[in-house]
Amino acid sequence: MTKGSVRGSGIEHVSASARKKPQVAAARKTNNFHIIGMPLDRPFLVIVLILLVIGVLMMGSASFVWSMNDYGTGTYYFNRQALLAIAGVVAMFGLSFVDYHVFQNTKVAYIFLGVSYFVTLITSFVGNEVAGARRWIEIGGVGFQPSEVLKVAFIIIFAYLGAMNFPKFKDIRYSIGAYLLILIPCCGVLVLQRHLSGVLIFGLIGMIMILVSGVPIRHYVLLCAVAVIGAGGFLLLKMAGSGGGFGYLTERIQSWRDPTSDILGSTLQTYQSLMAIGSGGIFGLGFGQSRQKHLWLPEAQNDFVFSIFCEELGFVGAMAVIILFALFIFRGFYIASNAPDRFGMLLCAGVTVQIGIQALLNIGVACNAFPNTGISLPFFSYGGTATLVQLAEMGLILSVSRQASRQE
């Protein structure tokens, strides 16, 4: 094992020269030629491909009736999702051969963050408006959600800060301050888009990555206290109807508390979702046999695809998917714990946390364990930008796994 590597939670001695220029030391470890000959983590790859195949097929089933209603053909959504999934798999394998240390370069990391942030900010003002929110922009006639790319840039820059600033973590400016300078603007631009589910995801990813990076506990406790007070105050203001039309938060919480209060209005999605899940029973109605997807459940192909999955494949099918996501998280952290350096460890941990959080929140919303937040289910929900970006992120994890195998 080389100096400065990370194995599990143990951190070995780092030389003085590596502390001065860790990005240079890391870049010397590998090159693309060596990576090509190294095996990737096959169990992780198999889990991802199984989730993807099941997800595309299930999305196709869930979207069939809505596709007929919207486009006159039952396979419109399926065809687009399958095509983008194939493109995403190509991107995943391509990135698995790229040395992930290229993103540890200072210029690359900050340029990637800056460009993705700027495009997301512009979208807040000129993007396509849907239900009062501007989150999408068209590029060449194709819809694109810049915040998905910003999510990747956010994880990369947090991994970069964790790797670069670790020797200086005793100073709160480097252990907490540097992270907040990134976290606050990223959450702020999402607030402009009325994308509070995005704010929640960014916040959770950031807080977990800061903890994993090894900041002093006293600094982290202080950060948590500030975060709780700040988030609580923000939500109270918005739920009170002040600050620009966020009063719908109150409605969503009330709908969560009583999903039968307005089944033809505000609680329609939640109520129909619970109907779908309950109708599935133990073994489900059979693939393609959902009743709720016949225009009863809005966004059946997107945020509530898990509900249709439960209706068609039942409790057994639902548990199988949950187990697959649990295995994904376990294997992702396994790769992170065996990463050849701190940057690779934090990069894998951040991506794994992102997918895990989104899966947990989406499934929780479908079951009414959480208020409706509009979070998609990774690899399942319809959405080209999210599918491509998530599979590209899998390529980054596989790149780390290749270099971990070389270290062994």
C-alpha positions as CSV (number, residue, x, y, z in Angstrom):
1,M,0.0,0.0,0.0
2,T,1.3,3.5,-0.9
3,K,1.8,6.3,1.6
4,G,-1.2,8.4,2.2
5,S,-3.7,5.7,1.3
6,V,-6.9,4.9,3.1
7,R,-8.0,1.5,4.2
8,G,-11.3,1.4,6.1
9,S,-11.1,4.1,8.7
10,G,-7.4,3.9,9.2
11,I,-5.2,6.6,7.7
12,E,-1.5,5.9,7.3
13,H,1.3,8.4,7.6
14,V,1.5,11.0,4.8
15,S,4.9,12.3,3.8
16,A,5.6,16.1,4.0
17,S,5.9,16.3,0.2
18,A,2.5,14.6,-0.3
19,R,0.9,17.0,2.2
20,K,2.2,20.0,0.2
21,K,1.0,18.7,-3.1
22,P,-1.4,15.8,-2.6
23,Q,-3.0,16.1,-6.0
24,V,0.4,15.7,-7.7
25,A,1.3,12.7,-5.5
26,A,-2.0,11.1,-6.3
27,A,-1.7,11.8,-10.0
28,R,1.6,10.0,-10.2
29,K,0.1,6.7,-8.9
30,T,-1.7,5.7,-12.0
31,N,-2.3,6.5,-15.6
32,N,-4.8,5.5,-18.2
33,F,-2.6,2.8,-19.6
34,H,-2.4,1.0,-16.3
35,I,-6.1,1.4,-15.6
36,I,-7.1,-0.3,-18.8
37,G,-5.5,-3.5,-17.7
38,M,-7.0,-3.5,-14.2
39,P,-10.2,-5.4,-13.3
40,L,-13.2,-3.5,-12.0
41,D,-15.5,-4.5,-9.2
42,R,-17.7,-7.1,-10.8
43,P,-20.3,-7.4,-7.9
44,F,-20.9,-3.7,-8.0
45,L,-21.2,-3.7,-11.8
46,V,-23.7,-6.6,-11.7
47,I,-25.8,-4.9,-9.0
48,V,-26.0,-1.7,-11.1
49,L,-26.9,-3.5,-14.3
50,I,-29.6,-5.5,-12.6
51,L,-31.1,-2.4,-11.1
52,L,-30.9,-0.6,-14.4
53,V,-32.6,-3.5,-16.4
54,I,-35.4,-3.9,-13.8
55,G,-35.8,-0.2,-13.7
56,V,-36.2,0.4,-17.4
57,L,-38.6,-2.5,-17.8
58,M,-40.7,-1.4,-14.8
59,M,-40.7,2.2,-16.0
60,G,-41.9,0.9,-19.4
61,S,-44.8,-0.9,-17.8
62,A,-45.7,2.0,-15.5
63,S,-45.6,4.5,-18.3
64,F,-47.5,2.5,-21.0
65,V,-51.0,4.1,-20.5
66,W,-49.7,7.6,-19.9
67,S,-47.5,7.2,-23.0
68,M,-50.6,6.3,-25.0
69,N,-52.5,9.2,-23.6
70,D,-49.7,11.7,-24.2
71,Y,-48.2,10.5,-27.5
72,G,-50.5,8.0,-29.0
73,T,-48.0,5.1,-28.5
74,G,-47.4,3.0,-25.4
75,T,-43.7,2.8,-25.9
76,Y,-42.6,6.5,-26.2
77,Y,-41.2,6.8,-22.6
78,F,-39.8,3.3,-22.7
79,N,-37.9,3.8,-26.0
80,R,-36.4,7.1,-24.8
81,Q,-35.4,5.7,-21.5
82,A,-33.9,2.5,-23.0
83,L,-31.9,4.6,-25.5
84,L,-30.6,6.9,-22.7
85,A,-29.8,3.9,-20.5
86,I,-27.6,2.4,-23.3
87,A,-25.9,5.7,-23.7
88,G,-25.4,5.8,-19.9
89,V,-23.9,2.3,-19.9
90,V,-21.4,3.4,-22.6
91,A,-20.5,6.5,-20.5
92,M,-20.1,4.3,-17.4
93,F,-17.7,1.9,-19.0
94,G,-15.8,4.8,-20.6
95,L,-15.4,6.7,-17.4
96,S,-14.3,3.5,-15.6
97,F,-11.1,3.6,-17.8
98,V,-10.4,7.3,-16.9
99,D,-8.1,8.0,-14.0
100,Y,-10.5,9.6,-11.5
101,H,-7.6,11.8,-10.2
102,V,-8.2,14.1,-13.2
103,F,-11.0,15.5,-11.1
104,Q,-8.7,16.2,-8.2
105,N,-6.9,18.8,-10.3
106,T,-7.7,22.2,-8.8
107,K,-8.6,23.8,-12.1
108,V,-10.7,20.9,-13.3
109,A,-12.7,20.6,-10.0
110,Y,-13.5,24.3,-9.8
111,I,-14.2,24.8,-13.5
112,F,-16.6,21.9,-13.5
113,L,-18.4,23.3,-10.4
114,G,-18.4,26.8,-11.8
115,V,-19.9,25.9,-15.2
116,S,-22.5,23.6,-13.7
117,Y,-23.5,26.2,-11.1
118,F,-23.7,29.0,-13.7
119,V,-26.0,26.9,-16.0
120,T,-28.2,25.9,-13.1
121,L,-28.4,29.6,-12.0
122,I,-29.4,30.7,-15.6
123,T,-32.0,27.9,-15.7
124,S,-33.7,29.4,-12.6
125,F,-34.6,32.5,-14.7
126,V,-34.9,31.3,-18.3
127,G,-35.7,27.6,-18.0
128,N,-38.9,25.9,-18.9
129,E,-41.5,26.6,-16.2
130,V,-43.4,23.6,-14.9
131,A,-45.8,24.1,-11.9
132,G,-44.2,27.4,-11.1
133,A,-40.6,26.0,-11.0
134,R,-37.8,26.5,-13.6
135,R,-35.5,23.4,-13.4
136,W,-35.2,22.4,-17.1
137,I,-33.6,24.0,-20.1
138,E,-33.6,22.8,-23.7
139,I,-30.4,22.2,-25.5
140,G,-30.8,21.3,-29.1
141,G,-34.4,20.4,-28.6
142,V,-33.6,18.0,-25.8
143,G,-34.6,18.7,-22.2
144,F,-31.8,19.0,-19.7
145,Q,-31.7,19.4,-15.9
146,P,-28.5,21.2,-14.9
147,S,-29.0,20.5,-11.2
148,E,-28.2,16.8,-11.8
149,V,-24.8,17.7,-13.1
150,L,-24.3,20.2,-10.3
151,K,-24.9,17.3,-7.9
152,V,-21.9,15.5,-9.4
153,A,-19.7,18.6,-9.3
154,F,-20.8,19.2,-5.7
155,I,-19.6,15.7,-4.7
156,I,-16.3,16.0,-6.5
157,I,-15.5,19.4,-4.9
158,F,-16.4,18.1,-1.5
159,A,-14.1,15.0,-2.1
160,Y,-11.4,17.4,-3.3
161,L,-11.7,19.6,-0.2
162,G,-11.7,16.6,2.1
163,A,-8.5,15.3,0.5
164,M,-6.7,18.7,0.3
165,N,-7.6,20.2,3.6
166,F,-7.4,17.1,5.8
167,P,-4.0,18.1,7.3
168,K,-5.5,21.5,8.3
169,F,-8.7,20.2,9.8
170,K,-7.8,21.5,13.3
171,D,-8.5,25.0,11.9
172,I,-12.3,25.4,11.6
173,R,-11.9,27.5,8.5
174,Y,-10.7,24.4,6.6
175,S,-12.8,21.8,8.5
176,I,-16.1,23.6,8.1
177,G,-15.7,27.0,6.5
178,A,-14.5,25.8,3.2
179,Y,-17.4,23.3,2.8
180,L,-20.0,26.0,3.7
181,L,-18.6,28.3,1.0
182,I,-19.7,25.6,-1.5
183,L,-22.8,24.2,0.2
184,I,-24.7,27.5,0.9
185,P,-24.5,28.8,-2.8
186,C,-25.5,25.4,-4.2
187,C,-28.5,25.2,-1.9
188,G,-29.3,28.8,-2.6
189,V,-29.6,28.3,-6.4
190,L,-31.9,25.4,-5.8
191,V,-34.1,27.5,-3.6
192,L,-34.5,29.9,-6.6
193,Q,-35.8,26.9,-8.6
194,R,-38.2,25.9,-5.8
195,H,-36.3,22.7,-5.8
196,L,-36.5,22.0,-2.1
197,S,-36.1,18.2,-2.5
198,G,-32.8,19.1,-4.2
199,V,-31.8,21.3,-1.2
200,L,-32.6,18.3,1.1
201,I,-30.4,15.9,-1.0
202,F,-27.5,18.4,-1.3
203,G,-27.7,19.1,2.4
204,L,-27.7,15.4,3.4
205,I,-24.9,14.5,1.0
206,G,-22.8,17.4,2.2
207,M,-23.3,16.7,5.9
208,I,-22.4,13.0,5.5
209,M,-19.4,13.7,3.4
210,I,-18.1,16.2,5.9
211,L,-18.5,13.6,8.7
212,V,-16.8,10.9,6.6
213,S,-13.9,13.3,5.7
214,G,-12.8,13.2,9.4
215,V,-13.4,16.7,10.6
216,P,-13.1,17.2,14.4
217,I,-16.2,16.1,16.2
218,R,-16.6,19.4,18.1
219,H,-16.6,21.2,14.7
220,Y,-19.1,18.8,13.3
221,V,-21.5,19.2,16.3
222,L,-21.3,23.0,15.9
223,L,-22.1,22.6,12.2
224,C,-25.1,20.4,12.9
225,A,-26.5,22.8,15.5
226,V,-26.2,25.7,13.0
227,A,-27.8,23.6,10.2
228,V,-30.7,22.6,12.4
229,I,-31.4,26.1,13.5
230,G,-31.0,27.5,10.0
231,A,-33.1,24.9,8.3
232,G,-35.8,25.1,11.0
233,G,-36.1,28.9,10.7
234,F,-36.2,28.7,6.9
235,L,-39.0,26.2,6.9
236,L,-41.0,28.0,9.5
237,L,-40.9,31.2,7.4
238,K,-41.8,29.4,4.2
239,M,-44.6,27.3,5.7
240,A,-46.0,30.5,7.1
241,G,-46.4,31.7,3.5
242,S,-43.7,34.3,3.5
243,G,-40.8,34.5,1.3
244,G,-42.1,34.0,-2.2
245,G,-44.8,31.4,-2.5
246,F,-43.6,28.4,-0.6
247,G,-46.8,28.0,1.3
248,Y,-47.3,24.7,-0.5
249,L,-45.0,23.1,2.1
250,T,-47.7,23.4,4.6
251,E,-50.1,21.7,2.2
252,R,-47.7,18.8,1.6
253,I,-47.2,18.2,5.3
254,Q,-50.9,18.2,5.9
255,S,-51.4,15.8,3.0
256,W,-48.7,13.5,4.5
257,R,-50.5,13.5,7.9
258,D,-53.9,12.7,6.4
259,P,-53.6,11.2,2.8
260,T,-57.4,10.9,2.6
261,S,-58.2,14.5,3.4
262,D,-58.4,15.6,-0.3
263,I,-58.2,12.5,-2.5
264,L,-59.4,14.5,-5.6
265,G,-56.9,17.3,-5.0
266,S,-53.8,17.8,-2.9
267,T,-53.6,14.1,-1.6
268,L,-54.4,12.5,-5.0
269,Q,-50.9,11.2,-5.6
270,T,-50.3,9.9,-2.1
271,Y,-53.7,8.2,-1.9
272,Q,-53.4,6.5,-5.3
273,S,-49.9,5.4,-4.4
274,L,-51.1,3.7,-1.3
275,M,-53.9,2.1,-3.2
276,A,-51.4,0.7,-5.7
277,I,-49.1,-0.6,-3.0
278,G,-52.0,-2.2,-1.0
279,S,-53.4,-3.8,-4.2
280,G,-50.2,-5.7,-4.9
281,G,-50.4,-7.9,-1.9
282,I,-47.7,-10.5,-1.4
283,F,-47.0,-11.5,-5.0
284,G,-48.6,-8.7,-7.0
285,L,-51.1,-8.6,-9.8
286,G,-48.5,-9.6,-12.4
287,F,-46.1,-7.6,-14.6
288,G,-48.0,-5.1,-16.8
289,Q,-51.3,-5.7,-14.9
290,S,-51.4,-2.5,-12.7
291,R,-54.7,-0.8,-12.5
292,Q,-53.5,2.4,-10.9
293,K,-51.3,3.3,-13.9
294,H,-54.5,3.7,-16.0
295,L,-54.4,7.5,-15.5
296,W,-55.3,7.1,-11.8
297,L,-51.8,7.7,-10.4
298,P,-50.1,10.9,-11.8
299,E,-46.4,10.6,-12.6
300,A,-46.6,6.8,-12.5
301,Q,-43.5,6.6,-14.7
302,N,-41.5,9.1,-12.6
303,D,-41.7,9.8,-8.9
304,F,-44.2,6.9,-8.2
305,V,-42.8,4.1,-10.3
306,F,-42.1,2.1,-7.1
307,S,-45.8,2.1,-6.3
308,I,-46.6,0.5,-9.6
309,F,-43.8,-1.9,-9.1
310,C,-45.4,-2.9,-5.7
311,E,-48.8,-3.3,-7.4
312,E,-47.5,-5.5,-10.2
313,L,-44.8,-7.6,-8.3
314,G,-46.1,-7.3,-4.7
315,F,-44.3,-7.3,-1.4
316,V,-41.8,-9.9,-2.7
317,G,-40.7,-7.8,-5.6
318,A,-40.5,-4.7,-3.5
319,M,-38.3,-6.4,-1.0
320,A,-36.0,-7.7,-3.8
321,V,-35.5,-4.1,-5.1
322,I,-34.9,-2.8,-1.5
323,I,-32.3,-5.6,-1.0
324,L,-30.6,-4.6,-4.3
325,F,-30.3,-1.0,-3.2
326,A,-29.0,-2.2,0.2
327,L,-26.3,-4.3,-1.6
328,F,-25.5,-1.3,-3.8
329,I,-24.8,0.8,-0.7
330,F,-22.8,-1.9,1.0
331,R,-20.6,-2.5,-2.1
332,G,-20.2,1.2,-2.7
333,F,-18.9,1.7,0.8
334,Y,-16.7,-1.4,0.4
335,I,-15.1,0.1,-2.7
336,A,-14.7,3.4,-0.8
337,S,-13.0,1.7,2.2
338,N,-10.5,0.1,-0.2
339,A,-9.8,3.2,-2.3
340,P,-6.1,3.9,-2.8
341,D,-6.4,7.4,-1.5
342,R,-8.6,9.8,0.5
343,F,-10.0,11.5,-2.6
344,G,-11.2,8.2,-4.1
345,M,-12.7,7.2,-0.8
346,L,-14.7,10.4,-0.5
347,L,-15.7,10.3,-4.1
348,C,-17.2,6.8,-3.8
349,A,-18.8,7.6,-0.5
350,G,-20.5,10.7,-1.8
351,V,-21.9,9.0,-4.9
352,T,-23.1,6.0,-2.8
353,V,-24.7,8.3,-0.3
354,Q,-26.5,10.2,-3.1
355,I,-28.1,7.1,-4.6
356,G,-28.9,5.7,-1.2
357,I,-30.6,8.9,0.0
358,Q,-32.6,9.2,-3.2
359,A,-33.8,5.6,-3.0
360,L,-34.7,5.9,0.6
361,L,-36.7,9.1,0.2
362,N,-38.5,8.0,-3.0
363,I,-39.6,4.7,-1.5
364,G,-40.5,6.5,1.7
365,V,-42.7,9.0,-0.2
366,A,-44.4,6.2,-2.1
367,C,-45.3,4.6,1.2
368,N,-46.2,7.9,2.8
369,A,-43.4,7.6,5.4
370,F,-42.2,11.0,4.2
371,P,-44.1,14.0,2.7
372,N,-44.2,14.2,-1.0
373,T,-40.8,15.6,-2.0
374,G,-40.7,14.9,-5.8
375,I,-37.5,12.8,-5.6
376,S,-37.0,10.3,-8.4
377,L,-35.9,6.7,-7.8
378,P,-32.4,6.1,-9.2
379,F,-32.3,3.8,-12.3
380,F,-36.1,3.5,-12.3
381,S,-37.8,6.8,-12.7
382,Y,-38.1,8.4,-16.2
383,G,-35.6,11.1,-16.8
384,G,-32.8,11.3,-19.3
385,T,-30.5,13.7,-17.5
386,A,-30.7,11.7,-14.2
387,T,-30.1,8.4,-15.9
388,L,-27.1,9.5,-17.8
389,V,-25.6,11.3,-14.9
390,Q,-26.2,8.4,-12.4
391,L,-24.6,5.9,-14.8
392,A,-21.6,8.2,-15.3
393,E,-21.2,8.4,-11.6
394,M,-21.1,4.6,-11.5
395,G,-18.2,4.9,-13.9
396,L,-16.3,7.0,-11.4
397,I,-16.8,4.4,-8.7
398,L,-15.7,1.7,-11.1
399,S,-12.6,3.7,-11.9
400,V,-11.8,3.9,-8.2
401,S,-12.3,0.1,-7.9
402,R,-9.9,-0.5,-10.8
403,Q,-7.1,1.4,-9.1
404,A,-7.9,-0.3,-5.8
405,S,-7.3,-3.6,-7.4
406,R,-4.0,-2.4,-8.8
407,Q,-2.9,-1.3,-5.3
408,E,-3.7,-4.8,-4.0
